[in-house]
């Protein structure tokens, strides 16, 4: 995720000016010393009492934020991050959550070098990326309304694939920022990956006042550990910590065997839930129909907080029908969950996929479906005649 207004922090914009020397001031609330590292800073948050000093109006506002350690932040204000042999310093930290869920937490660190400007280090569930403000816009009317897998081109000719959109809420901030930020601020985002290089990222962010864009790239946890000198946690199907003691060879076979058994148990549980649970809906569609949005018959979910398995099985080859985009539509005709099934890489082999979704409250729901295939993602209906997609809820 890109930072709001972060381009204003970069030195060298506009007329040349002499090098800025860090200035010190005291917090008016607790008296602690604060240091301003850049003349463009508009906000400084006291690390001791959490008071927020808005520099452009010399106005103090108490944020009312919780302690930083509740968010398990990797880096402290003033920590180093070395990139291409250059030392950058952490000058601000921000934590965002989505849908009011602390588990859906994204942390941003603003990294600053007085000669090189700034960039962002982002972390979400053990996945890291770096990003920079950009000025190349999408040739797209509304990036926030795209469906998973749809493609859009920026004005420099690059193609990007849409993967996700949502809304973040700021729940923690400290350090010095080039704009004023308060807990409770919200922003919408739309994320894309490179069509030719999926590690490349592009993001559009709507702050309510303007659109900001950023271009970034994934970085591995080991790269972050090397750049920061910190022990970094990587989260995947098997959680582990970098720089932990190596597993002795005598234990290695046992660890592999346990991992394989756990994987088989997980697959068995999913298949058991799919085929032995209560069947809510079974329906087939001619694959040609999926070139446009198509709705399933309604089905009833009896209880609150229910896990629902949606199985997909296609008689078309996966190179002709690769993805099925799906939206769970509530009784109020609102899409409450959007997900996709990959019919090439899904559970059960080519042409099959199983997706688990959570339904928060009982009610009468339906699925809205759309098919995608090929590099350009449009379905070739001529090659899909006589094939069908079967869904089982």
HELIX and SHEET records of a PDB file:
HELIX    1   1 UNK A    6  UNK A    9  5                                   4    
HELIX    2   2 UNK A   68  UNK A   71  5                                   4    
HELIX    3   3 UNK A  143  UNK A  145  5                                   3    
HELIX    4   4 UNK A  221  UNK A  228  1                                   8    
HELIX    5   5 UNK A  249  UNK A  276  1                                  28    
HELIX    6   6 UNK A  287  UNK A  291  5                                   5    
HELIX    7   7 UNK A  381  UNK A  383  5                                   3    
SHEET    1   A 2 UNK A  23  UNK A  26  0                                        
SHEET    2   A 2 UNK A  33  UNK A  36 -1                                        
SHEET    1   B 6 UNK A  59  UNK A  62  0                                        
SHEET    2   B 6 UNK A  51  UNK A  54 -1                                        
SHEET    3   B 6 UNK A  43  UNK A  45 -1                                        
SHEET    4   B 6 UNK A 159  UNK A 177 -1                                        
SHEET    5   B 6 UNK A  86  UNK A  98 -1                                        
SHEET    6   B 6 UNK A  80  UNK A  83 -1                                        
SHEET    1   C 5 UNK A  59  UNK A  62  0                                        
SHEET    2   C 5 UNK A  51  UNK A  54 -1                                        
SHEET    3   C 5 UNK A  43  UNK A  45 -1                                        
SHEET    4   C 5 UNK A 159  UNK A 177 -1                                        
SHEET    5   C 5 UNK A 151  UNK A 153 -1                                        
SHEET    1   D10 UNK A  59  UNK A  62  0                                        
SHEET    2   D10 UNK A  51  UNK A  54 -1                                        
SHEET    3   D10 UNK A  43  UNK A  45 -1                                        
SHEET    4   D10 UNK A 159  UNK A 177 -1                                        
SHEET    5   D10 UNK A 186  UNK A 194 -1                                        
SHEET    6   D10 UNK A 200  UNK A 206 -1                                        
SHEET    7   D10 UNK A 211  UNK A 219 -1                                        
SHEET    8   D10 UNK A 127  UNK A 134 -1                                        
SHEET    9   D10 UNK A 117  UNK A 124 -1                                        
SHEET   10   D10 UNK A 101  UNK A 113 -1                                        
SHEET    1   E 2 UNK A 233  UNK A 234  0                                        
SHEET    2   E 2 UNK A 240  UNK A 241 -1                                        
SHEET    1   F 4 UNK A 282  UNK A 286  0                                        
SHEET    2   F 4 UNK A 388  UNK A 392 -1                                        
SHEET    3   F 4 UNK A 306  UNK A 314 -1                                        
SHEET    4   F 4 UNK A 352  UNK A 359 -1                                        
SHEET    1   G 3 UNK A 294  UNK A 295  0                                        
SHEET    2   G 3 UNK A 363  UNK A 372 -1                                        
SHEET    3   G 3 UNK A 299  UNK A 301 -1                                        
SHEET    1   H 4 UNK A 294  UNK A 295  0                                        
SHEET    2   H 4 UNK A 363  UNK A 372 -1                                        
SHEET    3   H 4 UNK A 323  UNK A 329 -1                                        
SHEET    4   H 4 UNK A 335  UNK A 342 -1                                        
END                                                                             
